[in-house]
Amino acid sequence: MSTKKELFKYIFSRLALLPIMLWLISSLVFILLRIAPGDPVDAILGTRANEFARESLRIKLGLDKPLISQYLEYLNNLIHGNLGISLNTQEPVKVIISKALPASIELAIFAILIASLVGYLIGFLGVIKPEGKIDFIGRIFGIGTYALPPFWAAMLIQIIFAVLLGWLPIGGRYPPGISVPHSVTGFLLLDSILDKNLEMIFSSFKHLILPSVTLGMLLSGIFSRSLRLNLEEVLKKNYIEAAKSRGISESRILIKHAFPNTLLPILTITGLTVSSLIGGALLIEITFSWPGIALGLQEAINQRDYPVVQGIVVTISSLVVMVSVGIDIAIAYIDPRVSY
């Protein structure tokens, strides 16, 4: 970005697109839910309910109004931060999201840490000795983890470490009957630390290991492949050849000259992966009975709970869009070569 003025214009243009993008996503969700087969009244009362009860519930839920009226009311509620009330539990959607979202974020953070540590280490070691044993194993590992079905990998890990070895719990966020600390941040592990509850710290960490390791290992192949390809491309640049001609050691060239120039694409991939994980770890959350936002979304879809589905999708979309915009702005600020 050549000047601060151009950077400011770019930031302003990106931020101005945020409400438009969110409006399009929200409208698309509204339309798809209305045209999808099934009736929320049937999901709540069942198909054997009499017509009077069905019609009374339809009026109570506002489903008797014209579609355009429902849409305008839906947009008005969104603008005022009102995500509605669950059709099944009569609980505010905000409350449902506030309970489930921290669990998904907690899982996503640990999964990204594992994916980054394993993936970038394998990718880095592969570049140091290309076409060697480590590089070959790293490539097989990257392809294998990317191709594995998440639900199959999750069940296999459960069978090995929870059923056969009995080292870790098979699922859930904490064992039944244990005293859960008062929620301060919503992150169970952090709340347990703040509460100085050693039993809960140990228990919540044990329950977090299997789902986070499973998700992290499945993502690590993307990270290792990304780092390796970007480092290979950078090592072919003229300034790298010039550094070699001056007698600089290969390890110094790799660490001081090549690696810093791969940080921008790595930052992009990491940021987008974090944002997508918040709502994209559905199969992992279902397999491990992890009470996150993805599991809540799946349950709401099955129950035809319009407000909950809309609220969760809008929340996830907002997070993904904001993270994407934040990454674009950070790249434009860090790299002066970037122009828009």
C-alpha positions, 0 to 999 in steps of 0.5 A: 500500500503506497500511502496512508491515504490509500490504506485508509480508503481501502479500509473504509471500502472493506468496512462499507461492504460488511453490512451489504455482505451480511444483509445478502447472507441473512436474506439468503438464509431467510429464503432457503429456510422458507422454501425448504421442505417441512413445517416448524409447526409439525416439528413442535406439535407433531403431525397428529396435532389437531388443526386448531392447535396447529393454527393457534401455534402458527399465529403465535409464531407469526408464520401466518403473516405474508412472507414479505412481512415476515422478512421485513420484521426479521430484518428489523429485529436483526438491525436492533440486535434481536435474534428472536426466540427459539420455537422449541425452547422459547429461549432467546436465541442470544442466550443459546448462542452465548452458551454454545459459541465459547465452546466452539471457539475454545475447541477451534483455538486448541485445534489451530494451535495443534495444526500450526505446531504439527503442520508448520514443523512438518512443512519446515523440515520438508523444505530443509531436506527436500526429497528426503525421508522427512519430506516424503513422510510429510507429503503422505501425511498432508495428503492423508490427513486432508483426505480422511473423512472427519467423522471416520477419523474421530470415531477411530481415535475414540475407539483407540484412546477412549474405548481400548486404552481408556486414557481419555473420555469419549466425548462431552465437555465435562463429566456428569455430576461434577461441579461446573464453575461460575461462567465468567468468560464462557471458556470452561478451561479458563473459567476453571483456572480463574475459579482455581478448581483443580479437578475441573481444570484437569477434567475439562482439559482431558475432555478437550484433548481428543476433539482438538487433536482430531481436528488439529491433525486433520487441518495440519496437512493444509498448513504443512502443504501451504508452508512448504509450497510458499517456502519453495517458491520464495527460495527460487527468488533472485534475492535468495540466489544473491544471498547464496552467492555471498556465502550466507549459510542455508539455514540463515537464508531459510530463517532470516530471508525466506521464512519471513516472506511466507508469513503473509499467505500463512497469516491468511490461511490461519485466519480463515481457518480459525473463522471457518472452524467456529461454525465448520467443525460440525462432524467433530462436534457431533461425534464427540458430543461437543456442545458447540455452535455447530452442534446447536445449528444441526439440532436447530435444522432438524427441529426446523427452528427458524430463529435459532438457525437464522441467528447462528448462521448470521453470527457465524457469517459475521465472525467469518466476514470480520476476520476476513476483512481484518486479515485483508487490512492487516496484509495491506498494512504489513506488506507495502507491495500490496495494492488495490 
